Amino acid sequence: MTREEVLAKVNEIIQEVFDDEDIQVTDATVASDVDGWDSLMHITLIGTIEDEFDIKFAMKDVVGMKNVGQMVDLILEQLD
């Protein structure tokens, strides 16, 4: 998968988890940019992404994610 494909898939997942088809994320998107993205929703989102991509994030990576771009980078690392 290309980076663009992963970002597009992450965007779809975020739209689904937050039940908002209008959400459009970029590499710079942070949790505070999305209504309702709190710590509980973050865990839900991470679990959904792990299931969708068949990967498993390390807890240190989950805690260290600063934006969607870092999330995409971590997904790509695990897909290699």
N, C-alpha and C positions, 0 to 999 in steps of 0.2 A: 504494500500500500504506500502511496505517496503521502507526504505531509498534508497536502491539500485534501486528499481523500479522508485521512484520519480526522482533520479539523472539521470537515463536513459531517462526518459520522458523529463526532462529539457534539456538534451543534444540534443534530437530530435528537440525540439522547437527552441533551439539556432541555430541548423543547418538550420532549415527552415527559421527563421527570417533573418539570415545573408546569406542565400542562399549559404551555403558551407558545403557539406557533409563530409569534412575532419576534421571539428572541433570536438575535443574530450575534454570535460571539466571534471574537477575533483573538489573536494571540495575547493581546493586552487586556482582555476582559478579566475582571476580578469578581469575586463573590458579591461585593457590594454593588456591582453594576446590575445584578439580576434580583428582582423583587422576590423575597422569600428564601434566598440562598443563605441559610444559616448553618450551624454546625451539624444539625440533624439531617438536613437536606444534602449537605456535603457527603455524609456517609452513605446516604441513599444513592446519590449520584455516582460515587466511587464504586459501590457495589454493582450498579447497573453497567458501568463502563467495563468493570472487570469481567462481568458475565458476557457482555456483547463482544469484547475482543478476546475472550478466553485467556486473560492474563491475571496476575495477582500483584498489586502494589505492596511494597514494604511500608510499614507504618511510618517510618522516617520520611518517606517520599510523600505520603498523604499529608502529613503535617507540614512539610516544607513547600508544598505547592503554593506559588504566589499568584499565578494566573493560568489561563487556559493554555497558553503557549507552553508552559512548563509541563502541563498535563499531557499535551500532545507529544512533547519530546520524550516523556517517560513511557508513553504507550509505544512509540516508535522503537525505543530501546528494547522493549520486551518482545516486539514483533520480529526483530532481526534474528 
